Amino acid sequence: MFDLHTHSNFSDGTLPPEKLIEEASDSGLTLMSLTDHDTALGVPRARAAANRLGLPFLCGIELEAECEDELHILGLGIDPFAPKLRGIVALQDRRRDERNERVFELLLRDGMDIRPFMPETGGTVTRANMARAMADAGFARSVNDAFRSYLGRGQRYYVPQLHPSMPQVVDAIRASGGVAVLAHPMKMKVDHRRLIEAMKAEGLWGVEAYYGNFDEETTAYFSALAKEFALRPTCGSDFHGSNRPGVTLGCSWRDTEELRVTEGLLLSRFCRRRGGLTLNEFQRAADSITSELPEEFFKGLNGGVVIAERAKLHKKSLPERPLYILGEYRHGGPEGCYITLYYGSFLKTKGHLRGKELEDELRRVILHEFRHHLEIRAGEHDLEYEDDLSIAEYLDGESADEAPSSTTYSSPFRFEVR
């Protein structure tokens, strides 16, 4: 049971990150994410608490993008310190501060000074915080009344805020290593199919089809839309603590096959299980290694270095001694010249490695593939011959801890016997 949409008192929730994690654990969640509005400042504390309690945790954030209606996008599995994401957050902070000051001025002009009643937050101040302050000050009957009568769209004290574009937000999330999920689409008055189609083209990963206490018919509709566009359905409560009474952690969960698959995909991608290597760790190590290589190495490598999530067996692999492809160099085909690193193969053969050991092993594979690339450019084939010899030794049952070979494109591989 998972909940991928929650808020702490670092935005407009009422619980500190540690308490939120404790309640998630007590509620029986097996995976959760903290997704405060436009800030990830509470994430380190939440992650530390989750590690103490053994609760799988995704670093998260909720960002708003420019749209005809309020468009919120969840970033799950993010690196909070990634440059593009930090840039988006800094921009949102400035614009939100400007918006908030204008709202405070308008309220004060009409005799409603809510500043003394504003709740303390460790990060983002939202309209929900203002609504709570208006209720506490007696200017509104409740938080909902504050929105309906004063702060909601079209009301006297509503001040629009500029937001980055949808492609900018999705790109920043993906650049941070995370996946982008459309939050609570059922709350939006838009052409949902057109919106999801446009977002899929920019790299959207999932749709929050299971949300809060919405009815089963609505849930089924957005699950069907997710399936139509080959996106993953997710679920989130949008928990805010006492700021949203009646919403409990995990309340949107349904024990369905599609949500179990989504949970498995997220766990395998972002969370260590049984000491497994995460995709994010693998990607970061590969990026670090390739960034150190001379620019000359990349000349003619028009497809660059790409990561494939799956494991790949060599066509001559023996059942009793599986031969996994760790890296692959291809050239001469319609897709150009590129290197592929197989995360799934590393997971099966090297998934126990961490830190320098992982980097050393990955560096060895990457340099092997670049040697193929440089030899092909020079018209040489020495490493291909070595690869063929290694495969022959593997088939003869001799030492074959590593057995590179080549494909129909004369495209050398990097292998590992397991």
C-alpha positions as CSV (number, residue, x, y, z in Angstrom):
1,M,0.0,0.0,0.0
2,F,1.6,3.3,-1.0
3,D,0.8,7.0,-0.9
4,L,2.8,9.3,-3.2
5,H,1.2,12.6,-2.5
6,T,1.6,14.1,1.0
7,H,2.5,17.4,2.6
8,S,4.4,18.4,5.7
9,N,4.7,21.7,7.6
10,F,7.4,22.7,5.1
11,S,4.5,23.8,2.9
12,D,0.8,23.7,3.8
13,G,0.6,20.5,5.9
14,T,0.6,20.5,9.7
15,L,2.9,17.6,10.6
16,P,6.7,17.9,10.7
17,P,8.4,15.5,8.2
18,E,9.4,13.0,11.0
19,K,5.9,12.8,12.4
20,L,4.5,12.3,8.9
21,I,6.8,9.4,8.3
22,E,5.9,7.9,11.7
23,E,2.2,8.1,10.8
24,A,2.8,6.6,7.4
25,S,4.6,3.7,9.0
26,D,1.8,3.2,11.6
27,S,-0.7,3.3,8.8
28,G,0.9,0.3,7.1
29,L,2.3,2.0,4.1
30,T,5.0,0.1,2.2
31,L,6.1,3.1,0.1
32,M,5.5,6.8,0.4
33,S,6.7,10.2,-0.8
34,L,6.8,13.7,0.7
35,T,5.7,16.1,-2.1
36,D,5.6,19.6,-0.5
37,H,4.6,22.5,-2.8
38,D,7.6,24.0,-4.6
39,T,10.1,22.9,-2.0
40,A,12.1,19.8,-1.0
41,L,13.5,21.3,2.2
42,G,11.7,18.8,4.3
43,V,12.9,15.8,2.3
44,P,16.2,15.1,4.1
45,R,14.4,14.9,7.4
46,A,11.7,12.7,6.1
47,R,14.2,10.4,4.3
48,A,16.3,10.1,7.5
49,A,13.1,9.1,9.5
50,A,12.1,6.7,6.8
51,N,15.5,5.0,6.9
52,R,15.3,4.6,10.7
53,L,11.9,3.0,10.4
54,G,12.7,0.9,7.3
55,L,10.0,2.5,5.2
56,P,10.8,2.8,1.5
57,F,10.7,6.5,0.6
58,L,10.8,8.5,-2.6
59,C,12.2,12.1,-2.5
60,G,9.4,14.2,-4.0
61,I,8.0,17.6,-4.8
62,E,4.8,19.1,-6.2
63,L,5.3,21.9,-8.8
64,E,2.7,24.0,-10.5
65,A,3.0,24.7,-14.2
66,E,1.3,27.4,-16.4
67,C,-2.1,26.2,-17.7
68,E,-5.7,27.4,-18.3
69,D,-6.5,25.7,-14.9
70,E,-4.3,24.8,-12.0
71,L,-1.8,22.2,-13.3
72,H,0.2,20.4,-10.6
73,I,2.9,17.9,-11.4
74,L,4.5,15.6,-8.9
75,G,8.2,14.8,-9.1
76,L,9.0,11.4,-7.6
77,G,12.4,9.9,-7.0
78,I,14.0,13.3,-7.6
79,D,17.5,14.6,-6.6
80,P,16.5,17.7,-4.6
81,F,19.9,19.3,-5.4
82,A,19.8,18.9,-9.2
83,P,20.6,22.2,-10.8
84,K,17.5,22.5,-13.1
85,L,15.1,21.5,-10.4
86,R,16.7,24.0,-8.0
87,G,16.4,26.7,-10.6
88,I,12.7,26.0,-11.0
89,V,12.2,26.1,-7.3
90,A,14.1,29.3,-6.8
91,L,12.0,30.9,-9.6
92,Q,8.8,29.7,-8.0
93,D,9.9,31.0,-4.6
94,R,10.4,34.5,-6.0
95,R,7.1,34.6,-7.8
96,R,5.2,33.2,-4.9
97,D,6.7,35.7,-2.5
98,E,5.6,38.5,-4.8
99,R,2.1,37.0,-5.0
100,N,1.8,36.6,-1.3
101,E,2.9,40.2,-0.6
102,R,0.2,41.4,-2.9
103,V,-2.5,39.3,-1.2
104,F,-1.4,40.5,2.3
105,E,-1.6,44.1,1.0
106,L,-5.1,43.7,-0.4
107,L,-6.4,42.0,2.8
108,L,-4.8,44.7,5.0
109,R,-6.3,47.5,3.0
110,D,-9.7,46.1,3.8
111,G,-8.9,45.7,7.5
112,M,-7.9,42.0,7.6
113,D,-4.4,41.7,8.9
114,I,-3.7,37.9,8.9
115,R,0.1,38.1,9.3
116,P,0.0,37.5,13.1
117,F,-2.0,34.4,12.5
118,M,0.1,32.9,9.8
119,P,1.3,29.3,10.7
120,E,5.1,28.7,10.8
121,T,6.4,26.8,7.8
122,G,9.9,25.6,7.1
123,G,9.6,26.3,3.4
124,T,6.7,27.4,1.2
125,V,3.9,29.7,2.1
126,T,0.8,28.8,0.1
127,R,-2.8,30.1,-0.2
128,A,-3.8,27.3,2.1
129,N,-1.6,28.8,4.8
130,M,-3.4,32.1,4.3
131,A,-6.8,30.4,4.4
132,R,-5.9,28.8,7.7
133,A,-4.8,32.2,9.0
134,M,-8.1,33.8,7.9
135,A,-10.1,31.1,9.7
136,D,-8.0,31.4,12.9
137,A,-8.3,35.2,12.8
138,G,-12.1,34.9,12.5
139,F,-12.3,36.5,9.0
140,A,-13.6,33.2,7.6
141,R,-15.7,30.3,9.0
142,S,-13.2,27.7,7.8
143,V,-10.4,27.1,5.4
144,N,-12.8,26.1,2.7
145,D,-14.9,29.2,3.4
146,A,-11.7,31.3,3.0
147,F,-11.1,29.9,-0.4
148,R,-14.8,30.1,-1.5
149,S,-15.3,33.6,-0.3
150,Y,-11.9,35.3,-0.5
151,L,-8.9,33.5,-2.0
152,G,-10.2,31.2,-4.7
153,R,-10.1,31.9,-8.4
154,G,-12.4,34.8,-9.3
155,Q,-12.6,36.0,-5.7
156,R,-11.7,39.5,-4.5
157,Y,-8.3,38.6,-3.0
158,Y,-7.2,36.1,-5.6
159,V,-3.9,37.1,-7.2
160,P,-2.6,35.0,-10.0
161,Q,0.9,33.8,-9.9
162,L,3.2,33.2,-12.9
163,H,4.5,29.7,-13.3
164,P,7.0,27.9,-15.5
165,S,5.7,26.1,-18.5
166,M,4.7,22.4,-18.4
167,P,7.6,21.3,-20.5
168,Q,10.0,23.2,-18.3
169,V,8.6,21.5,-15.1
170,V,8.6,18.0,-16.6
171,D,12.2,18.5,-18.0
172,A,13.5,19.7,-14.6
173,I,12.0,16.6,-12.9
174,R,13.4,14.2,-15.4
175,A,16.8,16.0,-15.3
176,S,16.9,15.4,-11.6
177,G,16.5,11.7,-12.1
178,G,12.9,11.6,-11.1
179,V,9.6,10.8,-12.9
180,A,6.8,13.2,-13.5
181,V,3.2,12.4,-12.5
182,L,0.1,14.5,-13.3
183,A,-1.4,15.3,-9.9
184,H,-5.2,15.1,-9.3
185,P,-6.4,15.6,-12.9
186,M,-10.0,15.1,-11.8
187,K,-9.9,18.5,-10.1
188,M,-9.1,20.2,-13.4
189,K,-11.7,21.6,-15.8
190,V,-9.8,20.9,-19.0
191,D,-9.7,18.5,-21.9
192,H,-8.0,15.8,-20.0
193,R,-7.1,13.6,-23.0
194,R,-5.5,16.5,-24.8
195,L,-3.6,17.5,-21.7
196,I,-2.3,14.0,-21.0
197,E,-1.3,13.6,-24.6
198,A,0.7,16.8,-24.6
199,M,2.4,15.9,-21.3
200,K,3.2,12.4,-22.5
201,A,5.1,14.0,-25.5
202,E,7.2,15.9,-22.9
203,G,8.1,12.8,-20.9
204,L,5.2,12.3,-18.4
205,W,5.5,9.0,-16.6
206,G,2.3,8.7,-14.6
207,V,-1.2,9.9,-13.8
208,E,-2.6,10.2,-10.3
209,A,-5.7,8.2,-11.2
210,Y,-6.4,7.1,-7.6
211,Y,-6.8,10.3,-5.6
212,G,-8.3,11.2,-2.2
213,N,-11.9,10.0,-1.8
214,F,-13.0,10.3,-5.5
215,D,-15.5,7.8,-6.6
216,E,-14.7,4.6,-8.5
217,E,-16.1,5.8,-11.8
218,T,-13.7,8.8,-11.8
219,T,-10.8,6.5,-10.8
220,A,-11.6,4.0,-13.6
221,Y,-11.8,6.9,-16.2
222,F,-8.3,8.2,-15.4
223,S,-6.9,4.7,-15.1
224,A,-8.2,4.1,-18.6
225,L,-6.6,7.3,-19.8
226,A,-3.3,6.3,-18.3
227,K,-3.4,2.9,-20.0
228,E,-4.4,4.6,-23.3
229,F,-1.2,6.6,-23.3
230,A,1.0,3.9,-21.8
231,L,1.5,5.8,-18.5
232,R,1.5,4.4,-15.0
233,P,-1.5,5.0,-12.7
234,T,-0.4,6.2,-9.2
235,C,-2.3,7.0,-6.0
236,G,-2.0,9.8,-3.5
237,S,-4.1,11.0,-0.6
238,D,-2.9,14.7,-0.8
239,F,-2.6,14.5,3.0
240,H,-2.2,17.8,4.8
241,G,-2.8,16.8,8.4
242,S,-5.4,18.8,10.2
243,N,-5.5,21.3,7.4
244,R,-7.5,18.8,5.4
245,P,-9.8,16.9,7.8
246,G,-11.1,13.5,6.7
247,V,-8.1,12.8,4.4
248,T,-5.9,10.1,5.9
249,L,-2.7,8.6,4.7
250,G,-3.2,5.8,2.2
251,C,-6.9,6.6,1.8
252,S,-6.7,6.5,-2.0
253,W,-5.1,3.0,-2.2
254,R,-6.9,0.2,-3.9
255,D,-5.5,-3.3,-4.0
256,T,-5.4,-3.6,-7.8
257,E,-2.9,-5.2,-10.1
258,E,-2.1,-2.0,-11.8
259,L,-1.1,-0.2,-8.6
260,R,0.9,-3.2,-7.4
261,V,2.8,-3.1,-10.7
262,T,3.4,0.7,-10.3
263,E,4.7,0.1,-6.8
264,G,7.1,-2.6,-8.0
265,L,8.4,-0.4,-10.7
266,L,9.1,2.5,-8.4
267,L,10.7,0.3,-5.7
268,S,13.0,-1.4,-8.3
269,R,13.9,2.0,-9.8
270,F,14.4,4.1,-6.7
271,C,14.6,2.1,-3.6
272,R,17.2,-0.4,-2.4
273,R,15.7,-3.8,-1.7
274,R,17.9,-6.6,-0.5
275,G,21.0,-4.5,-1.2
276,G,20.0,-3.9,-4.8
277,L,21.6,-1.2,-6.9
278,T,19.1,1.5,-7.8
279,L,18.7,3.0,-11.3
280,N,19.5,6.4,-10.0
281,E,22.8,5.3,-8.4
282,F,23.7,3.6,-11.7
283,Q,22.8,6.7,-13.8
284,R,24.7,9.0,-11.6
285,A,27.8,6.8,-11.6
286,A,27.7,6.6,-15.4
287,D,27.2,10.3,-15.8
288,S,30.1,11.0,-13.5
289,I,32.4,8.7,-15.4
290,T,31.5,9.9,-18.9
291,S,31.8,13.5,-17.9
292,E,35.5,12.9,-17.1
293,L,36.3,11.6,-20.6
294,P,38.0,13.7,-23.2
295,E,35.7,15.4,-25.7
296,E,37.6,13.7,-28.5
297,F,36.2,10.3,-27.3
298,F,32.7,11.4,-28.3
299,K,33.5,12.5,-31.8
300,G,31.2,10.5,-34.1
301,L,29.2,9.1,-31.2
302,N,26.0,10.9,-32.3
303,G,23.7,8.7,-30.1
304,G,25.8,9.2,-27.0
305,V,25.7,6.9,-24.0
306,V,22.2,5.6,-23.1
307,I,20.9,3.5,-20.2
308,A,18.7,0.5,-20.8
309,E,16.8,-0.7,-17.7
310,R,16.5,-4.3,-18.8
311,A,18.9,-7.1,-18.5
312,K,20.2,-8.6,-21.8
313,L,21.5,-12.1,-22.5
314,H,23.9,-12.8,-25.3
315,K,22.5,-14.9,-28.1
316,K,25.1,-17.7,-27.3
317,S,24.4,-17.6,-23.6
318,L,24.3,-21.1,-22.0
319,P,21.4,-22.0,-19.6
320,E,23.8,-23.3,-17.0
321,R,26.0,-20.2,-17.2
322,P,24.0,-17.2,-18.3
323,L,26.0,-14.6,-20.2
324,Y,24.8,-11.1,-19.6
325,I,25.6,-8.1,-21.8
326,L,26.8,-5.2,-19.6
327,G,27.6,-2.8,-22.4
328,E,27.1,-2.6,-26.1
329,Y,28.6,-0.5,-28.9
330,R,26.6,-0.1,-32.1
331,H,27.5,1.6,-35.3
332,G,26.4,1.5,-38.9
333,G,22.7,1.1,-38.3
334,P,19.8,3.5,-38.9
335,E,20.0,4.9,-35.3
336,G,23.6,6.0,-35.8
337,C,26.5,5.3,-33.4
338,Y,25.9,4.9,-29.7
339,I,26.8,3.0,-26.5
340,T,24.2,1.2,-24.4
341,L,24.7,0.3,-20.7
342,Y,22.4,-2.4,-19.4
343,Y,21.3,-1.5,-15.9
344,G,19.4,-4.8,-15.5
345,S,22.5,-6.8,-16.4
346,F,24.5,-4.9,-13.8
347,L,21.8,-5.5,-11.3
348,K,22.0,-9.3,-11.8
349,T,25.8,-9.5,-11.8
350,K,27.1,-6.4,-9.9
351,G,24.1,-5.2,-7.9
352,H,25.9,-5.7,-4.6
353,L,28.6,-3.1,-5.5
354,R,28.6,0.4,-4.1
355,G,30.7,3.5,-4.2
356,K,34.2,3.2,-5.7
357,E,33.8,-0.5,-6.4
358,L,30.7,0.2,-8.6
359,E,32.4,3.2,-10.3
360,D,35.5,1.1,-11.1
361,E,33.5,-1.7,-12.6
362,L,31.3,0.7,-14.6
363,R,34.3,2.6,-15.7
364,R,35.9,-0.6,-17.0
365,V,32.8,-1.4,-19.1
366,I,32.5,2.2,-20.4
367,L,36.1,2.4,-21.4
368,H,35.9,-0.9,-23.2
369,E,33.0,0.4,-25.3
370,F,34.8,3.6,-26.1
371,R,37.9,1.6,-27.2
372,H,35.6,-0.1,-29.7
373,H,34.4,3.3,-30.9
374,L,37.9,4.7,-31.2
375,E,39.1,1.6,-33.0
376,I,36.3,1.7,-35.5
377,R,37.0,5.3,-36.3
378,A,40.6,4.4,-36.9
379,G,39.7,1.4,-39.0
380,E,41.2,-1.1,-36.5
381,H,39.5,-4.3,-35.1
382,D,41.9,-5.5,-32.4
383,L,39.4,-5.5,-29.6
384,E,36.8,-7.3,-31.8
385,Y,39.3,-10.1,-32.2
386,E,39.8,-10.3,-28.4
387,D,36.1,-10.4,-27.9
388,D,35.7,-13.3,-30.3
389,L,38.4,-15.2,-28.5
390,S,36.6,-14.6,-25.2
391,I,33.4,-16.0,-26.5
392,A,35.2,-19.0,-27.9
393,E,36.7,-19.6,-24.4
394,Y,33.3,-19.2,-22.8
395,L,31.7,-21.8,-25.2
396,D,34.6,-24.2,-24.5
397,G,33.9,-24.0,-20.8
398,E,37.1,-22.2,-19.9
399,S,37.5,-19.1,-17.9
400,A,34.9,-16.6,-19.0
401,D,34.1,-14.1,-16.2
402,E,33.9,-11.6,-19.0
403,A,33.1,-12.5,-22.6
404,P,32.8,-9.6,-25.0
405,S,31.8,-10.2,-28.6
406,S,30.2,-8.5,-31.6
407,T,26.9,-8.3,-33.4
408,T,25.7,-8.2,-36.9
409,Y,26.7,-4.5,-37.1
410,S,30.2,-5.5,-36.0
411,S,29.1,-3.9,-32.7
412,P,31.1,-5.1,-29.7
413,F,29.5,-5.9,-26.4
414,R,30.6,-6.2,-22.9
415,F,29.4,-9.3,-21.0
416,E,29.4,-10.9,-17.6
417,V,28.8,-14.6,-16.8
418,R,26.5,-15.2,-13.9
